[in-house]
Amino acid sequence: QANTDGVLALNKAFNAQLEITPPRSVHAHGNLEAILNILAGLTLCFIAVNRRFKQLISWLFISGALLHSGMLYLLLLGQGWAGKLLLLGPWTVLAALLSLGVAAILGFKGEIVKD
């Protein structure tokens, strides 16, 4: 118990020295985008479309997460240029969702497909 209390006290002192405390919204956006990436990847397993189209959808989701949550983190670290790219993230995720919807309309099979 004494070790735990000591470690917690050191952690509290260290956190008090930090200048930047990321808001919860950054973590929430990152977690939601991570789950969205996983679900999109699982959905792509059931869609029979061109391999390049599937790769485009995957890269759109990854880029959207990086351009949104990643730029929020960089902005908090004092990188002002990240704010200019920040608005591209949600639009990229929206384009990825639209592309996934089109792919599902064109080739959803209801079972795992082999590419």
ROROBA-944137 format. One record per residue: residue in three letters; x, y, z of N, C-alpha, C, O, CB in turn; residue number from 1. Coordinates in steps of 0.001 Angstrom, whole numbers, plus 500000, padded with zeros to 6 digits. Atoms other than C-alpha are relative to their C-alpha. Glycine has a CB too. Layout:
<recs>
REC, ALA, X, Y, Z, X, Y, Z, X, Y, Z, X, Y, Z, X, Y, Z, NUM .
...
</recs>
This chain:
<recs>
REC, GLN, 500835, 498809, 500000, 500000, 500000, 500000, 500877, 501252, 500000, 500554, 502240, 499341, 499052, 499999, 501218, 1 .
REC, ALA, 499118, 498836, 499922, 502860, 502372, 500812, 500626, 500293, 498642, 500760, 501454, 498256, 501097, 499777, 501053, 2 .
REC, ASN, 499436, 499804, 501337, 504437, 501805, 497386, 498980, 500615, 499052, 499303, 501508, 498269, 500502, 498673, 499435, 3 .
REC, THR, 501062, 499471, 500863, 501129, 502462, 495653, 499762, 501469, 500283, 499650, 502274, 499359, 498699, 499212, 500193, 4 .
REC, ASP, 500205, 498597, 499637, 500610, 505687, 497573, 501161, 500867, 499527, 500956, 501995, 499080, 499825, 500140, 501514, 5 .
REC, GLY, 498827, 499249, 500453, 504156, 506781, 496747, 499994, 500222, 498496, 500302, 501314, 498020, 501270, 499277, 500402, 6 .
REC, VAL, 500053, 499878, 501453, 503742, 506079, 493043, 498906, 500980, 499581, 499108, 501793, 498679, 499762, 498625, 499355, 7 .
REC, LEU, 501088, 499074, 500318, 500408, 507905, 492958, 500370, 501443, 500334, 500009, 502363, 499600, 498734, 499603, 500755, 8 .
REC, ALA, 499564, 498650, 499633, 501931, 510897, 494759, 501000, 500539, 498985, 500930, 501708, 498605, 500620, 500004, 501408, 9 .
REC, LEU, 499050, 499571, 501034, 504818, 511013, 492264, 499285, 500326, 498691, 499612, 501310, 498027, 501056, 498910, 499761, 10 .
REC, ASN, 500752, 499760, 501221, 502378, 510753, 489370, 499226, 501315, 500082, 499176, 502074, 499115, 499044, 498838, 499729, 11 .
REC, LYS, 500746, 498753, 499816, 500262, 513575, 490787, 500939, 501208, 499892, 500587, 502215, 499278, 499276, 500002, 501370, 12 .
REC, ALA, 499027, 498906, 500077, 503359, 515776, 491195, 500476, 500200, 498568, 500639, 501335, 498119, 501200, 499722, 500920, 13 .
REC, PHE, 499566, 499903, 501396, 504493, 514972, 487645, 498917, 500640, 499136, 499210, 501505, 498311, 500360, 498609, 499450, 14 .
REC, ASN, 501101, 499449, 500782, 501069, 515744, 486186, 499785, 501477, 500291, 499369, 502227, 499408, 498724, 499229, 500277, 15 .
REC, ALA, 500155, 498588, 499653, 500978, 519058, 488048, 501016, 500862, 499262, 500765, 502045, 499030, 500145, 500196, 501509, 16 .
REC, GLN, 498970, 499245, 500700, 504179, 520097, 486233, 499730, 500111, 498501, 500316, 500957, 497826, 501345, 499358, 500227, 17 .
REC, LEU, 500277, 499968, 501431, 502759, 519403, 482786, 499258, 501277, 499628, 498337, 501704, 500324, 499186, 498771, 499581, 18 .
REC, GLU, 500659, 498785, 500468, 501770, 522488, 480851, 498749, 499684, 499196, 497810, 500480, 499158, 500957, 500827, 499163, 19 .
REC, ILE, 501094, 500350, 500896, 499416, 520683, 478523, 499205, 498857, 500599, 499762, 497812, 500937, 500527, 499624, 498601, 20 .
REC, THR, 500898, 501087, 499605, 496446, 518649, 479643, 498966, 499860, 498893, 498093, 500715, 498748, 499315, 500275, 501404, 21 .
REC, PRO, 500926, 500150, 501124, 494577, 517301, 476639, 498567, 499857, 500481, 498303, 499120, 501430, 500383, 498794, 499150, 22 .
REC, PRO, 501402, 500126, 499609, 490820, 517725, 476872, 499473, 498609, 499665, 500022, 497900, 498821, 499147, 501075, 499305, 23 .
REC, ARG, 500586, 501323, 500199, 488659, 514652, 477005, 499472, 499815, 498583, 499381, 498687, 498099, 498881, 499772, 500996, 24 .
REC, SER, 500554, 500127, 501348, 487233, 515421, 473581, 501010, 499403, 499031, 500628, 498700, 498095, 499536, 501357, 499492, 25 .
REC, VAL, 498971, 500570, 500874, 490557, 514527, 471951, 500021, 498487, 500149, 500090, 497757, 499161, 501393, 500594, 500323, 26 .
REC, HIS, 500005, 501441, 499761, 490514, 511112, 473578, 498722, 499370, 499468, 498749, 498288, 498881, 500154, 499701, 501495, 27 .
REC, ALA, 501280, 500544, 500459, 486841, 510621, 472797, 499971, 499884, 498475, 499520, 498873, 497938, 498837, 500882, 500486, 28 .
REC, HIS, 499976, 500062, 501460, 487313, 511472, 469118, 500932, 498894, 499515, 500597, 498153, 498591, 500432, 501348, 499414, 29 .
REC, GLY, 499049, 501038, 500404, 490348, 509224, 468846, 499438, 498609, 500203, 499601, 497739, 499347, 501295, 500143, 500772, 30 .
REC, ASN, 500575, 501314, 499731, 488544, 506300, 470457, 498874, 499678, 499026, 498789, 498558, 498520, 499485, 499931, 501433, 31 .
REC, LEU, 501106, 500242, 500935, 485454, 506707, 468285, 500509, 499725, 498591, 499981, 498859, 497894, 499049, 501196, 499982, 32 .
REC, GLU, 499450, 500226, 501339, 487526, 506934, 465125, 500725, 498665, 499911, 500735, 498035, 498853, 500950, 501129, 499621, 33 .
REC, ALA, 499358, 501320, 499989, 489494, 503848, 466135, 498957, 498891, 499861, 499145, 497945, 499096, 500815, 499805, 501299, 34 .
REC, ILE, 501075, 500989, 500113, 486283, 501873, 466621, 499397, 500025, 498602, 499094, 498977, 498033, 498909, 500260, 501056, 35 .
REC, LEU, 500541, 499873, 501354, 484966, 503216, 463318, 500917, 499311, 498984, 500434, 498655, 498061, 499814, 501489, 499630, 36 .
REC, ASN, 499045, 500671, 500888, 488147, 502000, 461577, 499881, 498483, 500100, 499920, 497786, 499086, 501430, 500432, 500332, 37 .
REC, ILE, 500128, 501450, 499811, 487756, 498529, 463075, 498716, 499490, 499368, 498729, 498486, 498655, 500032, 499639, 501496, 38 .
REC, LEU, 501278, 500436, 500561, 484085, 498267, 462138, 499983, 500093, 498478, 499408, 499236, 497806, 498866, 500828, 500577, 39 .
REC, ALA, 499925, 499878, 501462, 484770, 499518, 458614, 500820, 498861, 499416, 500459, 498304, 498379, 500611, 501359, 499592, 40 .
REC, GLY, 499180, 501111, 500475, 487503, 496920, 458209, 499250, 498688, 500027, 499358, 497886, 499099, 501251, 499884, 500827, 41 .
REC, LEU, 500807, 501215, 499932, 485178, 494166, 459376, 498920, 499989, 498920, 498643, 498949, 498322, 499360, 499866, 501382, 42 .
REC, THR, 501032, 499904, 501033, 482467, 495397, 457019, 500588, 499705, 498629, 499947, 499051, 497806, 499350, 501393, 500011, 43 .
REC, LEU, 499370, 500237, 501302, 484893, 495341, 454095, 500231, 498518, 499734, 500346, 498101, 498582, 501319, 500744, 499917, 44 .
REC, CYS, 499837, 501454, 500189, 485356, 491610, 454705, 498790, 499369, 499319, 498903, 498297, 498725, 500240, 499316, 501346, 45 .
REC, PHE, 501241, 500542, 500546, 481758, 491089, 453559, 499608, 500630, 498661, 498523, 500372, 498140, 498883, 500196, 500993, 46 .
REC, ILE, 500314, 499268, 501233, 481934, 493270, 450440, 500908, 499521, 498881, 502130, 499482, 499026, 500151, 501532, 500203, 47 .
REC, ALA, 499244, 500468, 501169, 482980, 491960, 447032, 500058, 501122, 498970, 499189, 501230, 498104, 499353, 498713, 499384, 48 .
REC, VAL, 499738, 498945, 500983, 484320, 494960, 445120, 501485, 499954, 499650, 502246, 499164, 500209, 499589, 501422, 500551, 49 .
REC, ASN, 498608, 499918, 500434, 487582, 495835, 443423, 500922, 500214, 501206, 500607, 500990, 502109, 500180, 501144, 498971, 50 .
REC, ARG, 499038, 499903, 498901, 490590, 495458, 445732, 500501, 501433, 500182, 500686, 501885, 501312, 501183, 499060, 499751, 51 .
REC, ARG, 499529, 498601, 499907, 491779, 498996, 444919, 498963, 500885, 500673, 499314, 501789, 501432, 500327, 500558, 498599, 52 .
REC, PHE, 501069, 499218, 499372, 488400, 500409, 445948, 499971, 499737, 501506, 499773, 500660, 502295, 498627, 499660, 499366, 53 .
REC, LYS, 499934, 500325, 498573, 488634, 498562, 449277, 501191, 500694, 500662, 501079, 501207, 501776, 500095, 498475, 500201, 54 .
REC, GLN, 498823, 499334, 499449, 492133, 499933, 449805, 499773, 501500, 500124, 500197, 502115, 501103, 501225, 499726, 499130, 55 .
REC, LEU, 500314, 498569, 499939, 490931, 503452, 449009, 499131, 500298, 501218, 499376, 501266, 501938, 499287, 500459, 498707, 56 .
REC, ILE, 500875, 499797, 498844, 488180, 503127, 451611, 500802, 499895, 501293, 500642, 500722, 502190, 498847, 498972, 499999, 57 .
REC, SER, 499174, 500173, 498799, 490659, 501851, 454204, 500894, 501214, 500238, 500989, 501713, 501359, 500859, 498734, 499879, 58 .
REC, TRP, 499110, 498845, 499867, 493093, 504688, 453520, 499229, 501269, 500326, 499748, 502138, 501027, 500801, 500199, 498724, 59 .
REC, LEU, 500811, 498834, 499641, 490302, 507247, 453718, 499675, 500005, 501493, 499745, 501048, 502143, 498701, 500021, 499177, 60 .
REC, PHE, 500283, 500072, 498566, 489338, 506011, 457188, 501245, 500301, 500832, 501171, 501046, 501809, 499452, 498619, 500363, 61 .
REC, ILE, 498754, 499753, 499255, 492954, 505996, 458391, 500399, 501473, 499911, 500764, 502084, 500916, 501144, 499106, 499459, 62 .
REC, SER, 499655, 498585, 500190, 493629, 509446, 456914, 499061, 500902, 500786, 499490, 501890, 501383, 499956, 500371, 498513, 63 .
REC, GLY, 500970, 499197, 499252, 490443, 510808, 458445, 500305, 500025, 501484, 500205, 501070, 502128, 498599, 499471, 499780, 64 .
REC, ALA, 499661, 500051, 498572, 491459, 509634, 461900, 501251, 500821, 500290, 501296, 501561, 501273, 500208, 498544, 500454, 65 .
REC, LEU, 498761, 499241, 499795, 494961, 511085, 461544, 499783, 501497, 499822, 500324, 502303, 500579, 501078, 499520, 499038, 66 .
REC, LEU, 500214, 498579, 500258, 493740, 514369, 460112, 499062, 500640, 501017, 499023, 501865, 501133, 499447, 500193, 498608, 67 .
REC, HIS, 500898, 499424, 499011, 491162, 514786, 462845, 500613, 499902, 501397, 501035, 500912, 501961, 498631, 499296, 499960, 68 .
REC, SER, 499475, 500165, 498637, 492352, 513333, 466157, 501493, 500302, 500072, 501964, 500918, 501028, 499738, 498580, 500500, 69 .
REC, GLY, 498560, 499740, 500015, 496019, 513459, 465206, 500322, 501477, 499994, 501228, 501928, 500695, 500633, 499346, 498803, 70 .
REC, MET, 499759, 498552, 500055, 495839, 517139, 464351, 499561, 500688, 501290, 500151, 501694, 501684, 499265, 500617, 498803, 71 .
REC, LEU, 500388, 499444, 498698, 493979, 517849, 467605, 501136, 499851, 501009, 501433, 500778, 501763, 498723, 499307, 500528, 72 .
REC, TYR, 498866, 500214, 499099, 496878, 516317, 469523, 501141, 500958, 499670, 501715, 501577, 500566, 500489, 498544, 499916, 73 .
REC, LEU, 498909, 499095, 500383, 499438, 518302, 467525, 499674, 501445, 500340, 500558, 502208, 500732, 500294, 499875, 498507, 74 .
REC, LEU, 500425, 498640, 499663, 497442, 521481, 468057, 500207, 500270, 501489, 500632, 501358, 501878, 498520, 500218, 499617, 75 .
REC, LEU, 499788, 499850, 498563, 497556, 520903, 471808, 501478, 500077, 500357, 501841, 500649, 501385, 499356, 498849, 500742, 76 .
REC, LEU, 498560, 499952, 499758, 501320, 520458, 471571, 500642, 501267, 499442, 501866, 501392, 499413, 500665, 498784, 499394, 77 .
REC, GLY, 499485, 498716, 500448, 501644, 523939, 470125, 500336, 500083, 498530, 500958, 501053, 498096, 501189, 500333, 500768, 78 .
REC, GLN, 499735, 499994, 501440, 501855, 523044, 466443, 498834, 500692, 499293, 497853, 500044, 498930, 500203, 498542, 499452, 79 .
REC, GLY, 501085, 499210, 500564, 499712, 525830, 464981, 499583, 499582, 498612, 498413, 499716, 498253, 500387, 501417, 499974, 80 .
REC, TRP, 500315, 500404, 501366, 499923, 524497, 461425, 498991, 498859, 499971, 498296, 498676, 498972, 501267, 499591, 499267, 81 .
REC, ALA, 500926, 501142, 499964, 497899, 521441, 462519, 498548, 500456, 499942, 497677, 499709, 499497, 500230, 499167, 501263, 82 .
REC, GLY, 501364, 499482, 500036, 494824, 523631, 462872, 499482, 500174, 498586, 498277, 500090, 498346, 499930, 501314, 500727, 83 .
REC, LYS, 500413, 499825, 501388, 494802, 524224, 459126, 499553, 498688, 499374, 498695, 498680, 498492, 501133, 500598, 499189, 84 .
REC, LEU, 500362, 501316, 500538, 494571, 520488, 458414, 498870, 499342, 500781, 498307, 498339, 500342, 501211, 499088, 500000, 85 .
REC, LEU, 500974, 500607, 499103, 492138, 519782, 461240, 498643, 499789, 499335, 498011, 498753, 499544, 499835, 500855, 501228, 86 .
REC, LEU, 501328, 500103, 500599, 489005, 520415, 459194, 499921, 498975, 498872, 498828, 498590, 498458, 499578, 501341, 499482, 87 .
REC, LEU, 500024, 501036, 501039, 490051, 517913, 456530, 499601, 498637, 500572, 499063, 497801, 499847, 501374, 499898, 499323, 88 .
REC, GLY, 500264, 501289, 499380, 489639, 515031, 458988, 498548, 499563, 499938, 498256, 498482, 499428, 500431, 500039, 501409, 89 .
REC, PRO, 501405, 500418, 500045, 485854, 514997, 459392, 499480, 499811, 498573, 498664, 498924, 498324, 499141, 501020, 500717, 90 .
REC, TRP, 500436, 500156, 501393, 485362, 515471, 455647, 500554, 498718, 499392, 499892, 498078, 498574, 500437, 501208, 499161, 91 .
REC, THR, 499408, 501240, 500489, 487719, 512574, 454947, 499244, 498795, 500559, 498994, 497827, 499840, 501493, 499925, 500382, 92 .
REC, VAL, 500783, 501086, 499403, 485818, 510342, 457381, 498635, 499904, 499322, 498144, 498807, 499058, 499831, 500219, 501525, 93 .
REC, LEU, 501293, 499996, 500696, 482556, 511391, 455731, 500123, 499395, 498600, 499256, 498631, 498176, 499448, 501433, 499906, 94 .
REC, ALA, 499769, 500587, 501328, 483980, 510535, 452290, 500222, 498490, 500116, 499781, 497731, 499253, 501220, 500669, 499311, 95 .
REC, ALA, 499779, 501429, 499792, 485095, 507161, 453666, 498685, 499278, 500273, 498444, 498194, 499742, 500977, 499773, 501158, 96 .
REC, LEU, 501308, 500605, 499722, 481621, 506439, 455049, 499143, 499929, 498742, 498472, 498926, 498504, 499265, 500792, 501085, 97 .
REC, LEU, 500755, 499988, 501258, 480028, 507426, 451739, 500528, 498925, 499056, 499748, 498210, 498427, 500080, 501391, 499325, 98 .
REC, SER, 499386, 501025, 500858, 482478, 505212, 449839, 499660, 498595, 500488, 499400, 497700, 499683, 501527, 500181, 499956, 99 .
REC, LEU, 500355, 501295, 499442, 481784, 502319, 452201, 498544, 499662, 499700, 498214, 498512, 499410, 500248, 499982, 501508, 100 .
REC, GLY, 501406, 500212, 500346, 478061, 502768, 451625, 499816, 499609, 498547, 499044, 498702, 498235, 499201, 501244, 500291, 101 .
REC, VAL, 500060, 500340, 501433, 478528, 502724, 447845, 500508, 498582, 499766, 499913, 497813, 499011, 500828, 501007, 499161, 102 .
REC, ALA, 499439, 501353, 500149, 480700, 499618, 448118, 499022, 498953, 500508, 498879, 497892, 499901, 501338, 499878, 500752, 103 .
REC, ALA, 500967, 500946, 499451, 478077, 497914, 450291, 498814, 499820, 499057, 498316, 498706, 498888, 499515, 500471, 501372, 104 .
REC, ILE, 501105, 500102, 500960, 475336, 498713, 447780, 500421, 499163, 498798, 499639, 498361, 498287, 499542, 501404, 499541, 105 .
REC, LEU, 499529, 500708, 501192, 477452, 497355, 444943, 500348, 498536, 500247, 500139, 497697, 499370, 501198, 500701, 499447, 106 .
REC, GLY, 499470, 501349, 499878, 478863, 494219, 446501, 499849, 499305, 501340, 500632, 498405, 501642, 501386, 500034, 499678, 107 .
REC, PHE, 500157, 500675, 498711, 477579, 493229, 449949, 499503, 498578, 499778, 498510, 498363, 499082, 499025, 500779, 500919, 108 .
REC, LYS, 500328, 501413, 500213, 477450, 489418, 450111, 499402, 499311, 501220, 498791, 498253, 501072, 501227, 499262, 499580, 109 .
REC, GLY, 500539, 500641, 498810, 476463, 488637, 453707, 500874, 498891, 500555, 500543, 498288, 501575, 498660, 499454, 499701, 110 .
REC, GLU, 499014, 500979, 499516, 479416, 486282, 454094, 501381, 500509, 499628, 501528, 501351, 498742, 499744, 498565, 499396, 111 .
REC, ILE, 498631, 499544, 500248, 483165, 486733, 454153, 500397, 499619, 498573, 500226, 498476, 498150, 500997, 499384, 501041, 112 .
REC, VAL, 499611, 500229, 501393, 484481, 487098, 450607, 501508, 499857, 499910, 502249, 500381, 500741, 499509, 501151, 499087, 113 .
REC, LYS, 498584, 500137, 500269, 487847, 486095, 449220, 500373, 500967, 498882, 499730, 501011, 497833, 500361, 498535, 499623, 114 .
REC, ASP, 499541, 499046, 501026, 489716, 488778, 447323, 501053, 499355, 499132, 501567, 499990, 498211, 500560, 501288, 500644, 115 .
</recs>
